[in-house]
Amino acid sequence: MAPRDLIDIDRIFMEPAIADYPRGREILSRFPNAERIAVPSHWNIPELHGNEGSVEDWVRIKRSTLVLGVKKGLAMRPNGRSAHFIAPSTSNGCAMACAYCYVPRRKGFSNPISLFVNVEAVCAAIARHAAKQGPLPEPDQIDEAAWIYDLGENGDLSVDAMICDTVRDLVGLFRTLPNAKGSFATKAVNRDLLAYDPQGRTRIRFSLMPAPIAKVVDVRTAPIRERIAAIDDFVAAGYEVHVNFSPVILYEGWEADWADLFAEIDGTISESAKAQLKCEIIMLTHNAGLHEVNLGWHPKAEALLWRPDIQETKRSEGGGDNLRYRTGWKGKWLTRFKALLAEHLPYCRVRYAF
């Protein structure tokens, strides 16, 4: 999807202090004709959050609306799964509209991109934290030699980079940190990132799933084939490139579809890309609240996502009630998935599976 198709900003909700920050002024100058609407907080915008509208409203808001705020909390959160730490987010929300995304559930309805303009403070906090860590004591499943900071927990940095230079700044920061690397997952292909000169200090994780399923649930994202085709170019540009098999959605015929995807990866990427390839496997987690949100704009996706016949409710680490594939069966399906992966992509090491 071309940037113009993904974002065409004509309305900006902004906290009062935005113009006090260089990044805020940069973004406002990028969209001089956009309507500017003052709001006290990016978290409480009645026109966006809690609204009930049609699918046309959902997609229109994603494309045309931007929210600008100032990041308040700058603490690093321990992770231990995909990364060692979750860095303070420089964004929240997304111009894409994946049906399984948890962010709309938290804010309500269509949650467009919110960008935080105090990027210098975020970068300084990461640098201070990394300096206190010292060297990684020993290799682990997250990385062989560096502390990994997840940068895009609540959005997609490839899309954020279409709007401003925050992602360029983050990639530049990690070039200067000898004991740390940045990491983010993406469902977009933004080739502007190829010029950021990461020097091996930023890990980009292309999220992949069988194309027929992606066409239903990965709304407004880059086609799966385009994501796979980009892997070699990002490796050549100096990124560490991994893949996320995420989410793994179970349905009749899922094994054959995933085998086809693995074959496409194997037949597309170069030997140098294969030599460094690692993956994460994340089974679908759903939620009753998100199910209700989706029924209002994309009910077709719920036929795949909402499967109470094979799901059970489980309390999340954050205290919410989520639906996950049933205990016992989930382990068997995950074992089968790993066997398929080992059969078709034996060089792709599993870093993390959940």
HELIX and SHEET records of a PDB file:
HELIX    1   1 PRO A    3  LEU A    6  1                                   4    
HELIX    2   2 ILE A   18  ASP A   20  5                                   3    
HELIX    3   3 PRO A   22  ARG A   30  1                                   9    
HELIX    4   4 VAL A   55  SER A   64  1                                  10    
HELIX    5   5 VAL A  103  LYS A  107  1                                   5    
HELIX    6   6 VAL A  119  GLN A  133  1                                  15    
HELIX    7   7 LEU A  157  ASP A  160  1                                   4    
HELIX    8   8 THR A  166  ARG A  175  1                                  10    
HELIX    9   9 ARG A  191  ALA A  195  5                                   5    
HELIX   10  10 ALA A  211  VAL A  217  1                                   7    
HELIX   11  11 ILE A  224  ALA A  236  1                                  13    
HELIX   12  12 TRP A  254  THR A  268  1                                  15    
HELIX   13  13 GLU A  271  GLN A  276  1                                   6    
HELIX   14  14 ALA A  288  LEU A  295  1                                   8    
HELIX   15  15 PRO A  299  LEU A  305  1                                   7    
HELIX   16  16 TRP A  329  HIS A  344  1                                  16    
SHEET    1   A 5 GLU A  35  ALA A  38  0                                        
SHEET    2   A 5 ARG A  11  MET A  14  1                                        
SHEET    3   A 5 THR A  65  GLY A  69  1                                        
SHEET    4   A 5 ILE A 113  PHE A 116  1                                        
SHEET    5   A 5 SER A  91  ASN A  92 -1                                        
SHEET    1   B 8 ARG A  77  PRO A  78  0                                        
SHEET    2   B 8 PHE A  85  ILE A  86 -1                                        
SHEET    3   B 8 TRP A 147  ASP A 150  1                                        
SHEET    4   B 8 ALA A 180  THR A 186  1                                        
SHEET    5   B 8 THR A 202  LEU A 208  1                                        
SHEET    6   B 8 GLU A 240  VAL A 248  1                                        
SHEET    7   B 8 LYS A 278  MET A 283  1                                        
SHEET    8   B 8 ARG A 349  ALA A 353  1                                        
SHEET    1   C 3 THR A 285  ASN A 287  0                                        
SHEET    2   C 3 ASP A 321  TYR A 325 -1                                        
SHEET    3   C 3 GLN A 311  ARG A 315 -1                                        
END                                                                             
